[in-house]
Amino acid sequence: MPIITSGTGIITQINVFTCDPANQAALIALLAEGARSVSDVEGWMSASIHRGLAGDRVVNYAQVRDPAAQERVMARLRAADFFTRNAALGKAHPGLYEVALTIGG
């Protein structure tokens, strides 16, 4: 379950993929496979995959407890060649974030 609260130290990777609409479903399936493959990594928390309504984007919102967990997750994904497989379906625009502020309830 995603945690969106400031001051936790949780690292959120938000990765926006641009893709051909014909590849959107396959990209979502591959991101889900990748998330499942790292779900047992110590410090991994969650992944939320969003489908762009226009069909040309997919957003992956993934959280880990700390920088060490982020490295373990990335190492597992690299070892399974997920980055090459993702690149065949869309172009990744990743970034690491922490929650600065939440408004609303």
N, C-alpha and C positions, 0 to 999 in steps of 0.2 A: 504494500500500500504506500503510495507516495506521501511524503511528509513535506508540507510547504509552510515552514515556520522559520523565522529568522533566528540566528544565534545558536543553531544546532551543530554547526560544523559539517553538516551533510553536504556532499558534493553532488551537484546535478549536472549531468551531461545532456545538453539539448542539441540534437543533431537534426538539421533540416536537410532532407534529401530532395533534390529536384529530379524528376524522372519523366519518362514518356508515359502517358496514361496507360498504355498497353502493359507497362511493367509494374504498375502500382501494386496490384494484388500480389505478385511474386515477391516484390520488395518487402511488403508487409509480412508475408509468410517467412521470408528469410530473417528479418529482424526478430520475429517471434521465436524462430529456431535458435538464433543467437542468444536471446534473453534466457531461454530455457537452458541453454548449454552452460551459462554462467550463474544460474540461480543458486547453485550450491557453493559458490566461491565465498570465502569468509569476508563479511562486510558488505556483500551485495544486498540491496534492499528491494528495488523494484524497477520495472520498465513499463512505460505507458506509450503505446504506439498510436499515433493519430493519422487518419487518412484525410488528405486535402480534398475538399469538395469538388475542386476543379479537375482532380485526377492527376495533376502534375507535381504533387508534393506529398511527402510522408515526413512526419516528425516523430522522432524517438526521444522520449523524456525518461532518462534512466538515473537512478540514484544509488550511491554507495556511502558508507559511513565515514570514510576518510581517504586521504591520498594513497595510502598503502593498498587499500581495497581497490581503488581505481586502477592502480598498476597491475594488481592480480587479475582483474577482469580483462583489461586490455591484453595482457599476456596470453590469457586463455583464448580470446578471440583471434589474436594474431596466429597462434599455434594451429587453430582450426581453419585458417585462411578466410575468415569471414569478411575481412576488409576487401579482398580481391573479389569475392563473390558479390558483395554489396555494390562495388564499383561497376560491375557488369550490368546492374539494373538501374543505377541512379548516381548522381553526383552528391557527395556528402559535404555538408558545411557544419562541422562540429564546433562546440564551445563548451567550456566548463564554467559553472556558475555556482553561486551561493545565494540563498534568499536574502534580499536586502530589506524587504518590506511586504507585508500582506495587508490588504484592506478588504473588509467585508467579512461576512460570517458564514 
